[in-house]
């Protein structure tokens, strides 16, 4: 069957850092043809309808059709403890995260949390995510099984920790390697799934564990590697005390083979000049987590300074992040930019949540944009989803203004429909 979707359409030719004119294409009356799970055509509605007369039409009127949202950094095991009150990072991990992640030793509980997370992510228009799991292989199985059942493009891996974590939440140097390799062989490349090598962060891995994970990455260089970097100042001080020989935080990864273009480094707020230069030189990926960075009091990421130097995507960082919504995450990124004196353009925010995140995850040839040959992961946005937004739209004088109103005030009510791998979800 061939489907033809009608509505407003937004797609990108380039990164629209400061305005929409140079990077974003907006079709007021657009059409998208979906065939065999992929986008077969996109363009003005009348032209596309003429060329595809037998297609089944889905007319969304004035609603906006976009590439589905891509979450570059999430912790699905923390779904049930999202919005836990009042802690800095290390205390937050000890008080909330580690006790909850310990519960995922039970495969049935891991499955229930994975199912809950996937349903919440889809309700907010998320069609791709890259997640940390727990040390338990069953958590990886639960995550990928839930994603596979829904036809999602999903990425994730076993979180490895062999120190500075409670009993029941530590693995070993050998089990981190063995479990990760076995899970990689089981899941990587299955359907739309990709395995990601996942040391949590330097303080919870011994040098020996970091080294074997670096070895595993060198054996499977096509895989991504994800971890955390320079989230909070007291965390950085802790890293310095644990790795006194290191030049900086990034060096605790670089020294063990865990720095490269296929690396995704979450947060990266308090970077030293050398770290910025190395990330830029390698074109490594950074996951910007604005709701988490403000919720846990970590700091203000320098988007204006980093986006032009290396790959940067947007992330909810559930459950340190306080929302499952990519709209709320875009709004938080705007607010962080304002506090740094560099407000982000609406088109750039939308790019970050779609093509930017896909680019960071090295899958922008498959998802994150609307172009012939791309996988048909699409979200349909109601730009009049609430009374507050509707009254603002009455005064909008441009599409940029209209888009910005939904970015700042939208929630799951704005998600009108969803297409996953060419299949209508709702």
FENFEN-V685498 format. One record per pair of residues at least 12 apart in sequence whose ideal C-beta (glycine too) atoms are under 7 Angstrom apart, sorted by sequence separation. I is the first residue (numbers start at 1). J is the second residue. If there is no record, write none. Layout:
i | j
I | J
I | J
This chain:
i | j
12 | 24
13 | 25
30 | 42
31 | 43
84 | 96
131 | 143
144 | 156
183 | 195
314 | 326
393 | 405
30 | 43
143 | 156
236 | 249
239 | 252
288 | 301
316 | 329
355 | 368
392 | 405
10 | 24
11 | 25
30 | 44
31 | 45
162 | 176
199 | 213
354 | 368
355 | 369
29 | 44
30 | 45
33 | 48
81 | 96
288 | 303
314 | 329
334 | 349
354 | 369
10 | 26
29 | 45
140 | 156
160 | 176
197 | 213
314 | 330
333 | 349
389 | 405
27 | 44
31 | 48
140 | 157
180 | 197
389 | 406
8 | 26
9 | 27
31 | 49
140 | 158
268 | 286
8 | 27
33 | 52
78 | 97
81 | 100
197 | 216
230 | 249
259 | 278
265 | 284
314 | 333
330 | 349
333 | 352
383 | 402
8 | 28
80 | 100
160 | 180
197 | 217
229 | 249
265 | 285
286 | 306
389 | 409
9 | 30
137 | 158
158 | 179
229 | 250
261 | 282
263 | 284
264 | 285
265 | 286
266 | 287
388 | 409
389 | 410
8 | 30
33 | 55
78 | 100
158 | 180
260 | 282
261 | 283
263 | 285
267 | 289
7 | 30
9 | 32
77 | 100
133 | 156
135 | 158
157 | 180
259 | 282
261 | 284
264 | 287
266 | 289
330 | 353
383 | 406
386 | 409
77 | 101
128 | 152
133 | 157
135 | 159
248 | 272
260 | 284
269 | 293
286 | 310
288 | 312
296 | 320
329 | 353
6 | 31
127 | 152
128 | 153
129 | 154
130 | 155
131 | 156
133 | 158
134 | 159
135 | 160
158 | 183
250 | 275
259 | 284
286 | 311
288 | 313
291 | 316
292 | 317
295 | 320
381 | 406
385 | 410
5 | 31
110 | 136
128 | 154
130 | 156
133 | 159
135 | 161
197 | 223
201 | 227
227 | 253
248 | 274
249 | 275
267 | 293
284 | 310
285 | 311
286 | 312
287 | 313
288 | 314
289 | 315
291 | 317
295 | 321
4 | 31
5 | 32
77 | 104
132 | 159
196 | 223
200 | 227
201 | 228
247 | 274
248 | 275
283 | 310
288 | 315
295 | 322
326 | 353
386 | 413
110 | 138
114 | 142
118 | 146
122 | 150
195 | 223
196 | 224
197 | 225
198 | 226
199 | 227
200 | 228
250 | 278
283 | 311
285 | 313
287 | 315
289 | 317
292 | 320
385 | 413
4 | 33
5 | 34
110 | 139
114 | 143
118 | 147
196 | 225
269 | 298
270 | 299
280 | 309
292 | 321
385 | 414
104 | 134
194 | 224
196 | 226
269 | 299
280 | 310
291 | 321
303 | 333
2 | 33
3 | 34
11 | 42
105 | 136
107 | 138
111 | 142
115 | 146
227 | 258
267 | 298
279 | 310
291 | 322
104 | 136
110 | 142
114 | 146
118 | 150
269 | 301
289 | 321
291 | 323
382 | 414
2 | 35
9 | 42
32 | 65
80 | 113
101 | 134
173 | 206
176 | 209
180 | 213
225 | 258
276 | 309
381 | 414
79 | 113
135 | 169
236 | 270
303 | 337
381 | 415
382 | 416
104 | 139
107 | 142
135 | 170
173 | 208
177 | 212
181 | 216
188 | 223
203 | 238
301 | 336
381 | 416
77 | 113
135 | 171
173 | 209
176 | 212
180 | 216
184 | 220
203 | 239
229 | 265
231 | 267
300 | 336
379 | 415
380 | 416
76 | 113
79 | 116
176 | 213
202 | 239
225 | 262
229 | 266
230 | 267
233 | 270
291 | 328
380 | 417
76 | 114
79 | 117
154 | 192
157 | 195
160 | 198
224 | 262
225 | 263
226 | 264
227 | 265
228 | 266
229 | 267
230 | 268
231 | 269
291 | 329
294 | 332
302 | 340
304 | 342
314 | 352
6 | 45
153 | 192
154 | 193
155 | 194
157 | 196
159 | 198
160 | 199
161 | 200
164 | 203
165 | 204
173 | 212
177 | 216
184 | 223
203 | 242
218 | 257
223 | 262
228 | 267
229 | 268
230 | 269
290 | 329
300 | 339
303 | 342
313 | 352
314 | 353
379 | 418
152 | 192
156 | 196
157 | 197
158 | 198
160 | 200
164 | 204
202 | 242
217 | 257
224 | 264
230 | 270
300 | 340
76 | 117
79 | 120
151 | 192
155 | 196
157 | 198
159 | 200
163 | 204
202 | 243
217 | 258
221 | 262
230 | 271
291 | 332
303 | 344
378 | 419
137 | 179
163 | 205
214 | 256
215 | 257
290 | 332
294 | 336
314 | 356
377 | 419
140 | 183
144 | 187
148 | 191
161 | 204
162 | 205
163 | 206
214 | 257
290 | 333
293 | 336
313 | 356
314 | 357
376 | 419
377 | 420
4 | 48
161 | 205
162 | 206
214 | 258
312 | 356
313 | 357
377 | 421
4 | 49
148 | 193
160 | 205
211 | 256
213 | 258
288 | 333
376 | 421
137 | 183
147 | 193
210 | 256
290 | 336
313 | 359
375 | 421
376 | 422
162 | 209
313 | 360
4 | 52
210 | 258
311 | 359
312 | 360
313 | 361
144 | 193
160 | 209
207 | 256
311 | 360
2 | 52
202 | 252
4 | 55
6 | 57
202 | 253
266 | 317
2 | 54
3 | 55
4 | 56
6 | 58
2 | 55
3 | 56
4 | 57
5 | 58
6 | 59
7 | 60
160 | 213
347 | 400
350 | 403
2 | 56
4 | 58
6 | 60
7 | 61
8 | 62
10 | 64
346 | 400
1 | 56
3 | 58
5 | 60
8 | 63
71 | 126
74 | 129
76 | 131
7 | 63
8 | 64
9 | 65
10 | 66
69 | 125
74 | 130
75 | 131
77 | 133
7 | 64
8 | 65
68 | 125
69 | 126
73 | 130
74 | 131
75 | 132
77 | 134
346 | 403
7 | 65
68 | 126
69 | 127
70 | 128
71 | 129
72 | 130
346 | 404
349 | 407
68 | 127
71 | 130
199 | 258
5 | 65
68 | 128
346 | 407
77 | 139
105 | 168
102 | 166
102 | 168
130 | 196
132 | 198
232 | 298
76 | 143
98 | 165
102 | 169
231 | 298
98 | 166
101 | 169
155 | 224
98 | 169
287 | 360
334 | 407
286 | 360
285 | 360
285 | 361
331 | 407
330 | 407
331 | 408
327 | 406
327 | 407
327 | 410
328 | 411
327 | 411
325 | 411
325 | 412
327 | 414
132 | 226
130 | 226
264 | 360
264 | 361
262 | 362
130 | 264
224 | 361
224 | 362
89 | 231
89 | 232
88 | 232
90 | 234
90 | 235
88 | 234
89 | 235
73 | 264
72 | 264
73 | 266
124 | 324
126 | 326
124 | 325
125 | 326
124 | 326
121 | 324
92 | 296
120 | 324
155 | 361
89 | 296
88 | 296
88 | 297
89 | 298
153 | 363
73 | 287
153 | 367
72 | 287
73 | 289
153 | 375
153 | 377
92 | 320
192 | 421
130 | 361
82 | 318
82 | 319
81 | 319
79 | 318
83 | 322
128 | 367
78 | 318
79 | 319
82 | 322
72 | 313
74 | 315
78 | 319
72 | 314
73 | 315
74 | 316
70 | 313
72 | 315
74 | 317
75 | 318
71 | 315
73 | 317
74 | 318
75 | 319
71 | 316
128 | 377
127 | 377
127 | 379
125 | 379
71 | 326
69 | 326
152 | 420
151 | 420
150 | 420
151 | 421
151 | 423
70 | 353
69 | 353
70 | 354
69 | 354
72 | 357
71 | 357
67 | 354
70 | 357
66 | 354
67 | 355
70 | 358
72 | 360
124 | 412
72 | 361
123 | 412
17 | 307
125 | 415
70 | 361
124 | 415
123 | 415
125 | 418
127 | 420
122 | 418
70 | 367
70 | 368
67 | 367
67 | 368
67 | 369
67 | 370
122 | 425
68 | 377
67 | 377
68 | 378
69 | 379
67 | 378
68 | 379
66 | 378
65 | 378
66 | 379
65 | 380
66 | 381
63 | 380
64 | 381
63 | 381
63 | 382
64 | 383
60 | 380
63 | 383
24 | 347
23 | 347
20 | 345
19 | 345
18 | 345
20 | 347
23 | 351
42 | 370
16 | 345
42 | 371
42 | 372
16 | 347
17 | 348
39 | 370
41 | 372
16 | 348
39 | 371
40 | 372
39 | 372
39 | 373
16 | 351
38 | 373
39 | 374
15 | 351
38 | 374
38 | 375
39 | 376
32 | 370
37 | 375
38 | 376
12 | 351
37 | 376
10 | 350
34 | 376
12 | 355
68 | 418
63 | 416
12 | 369
11 | 369
11 | 370
11 | 371
9 | 370
7 | 380
26 | 399
20 | 400
37 | 421
38 | 422
34 | 419
37 | 422
36 | 422
34 | 422
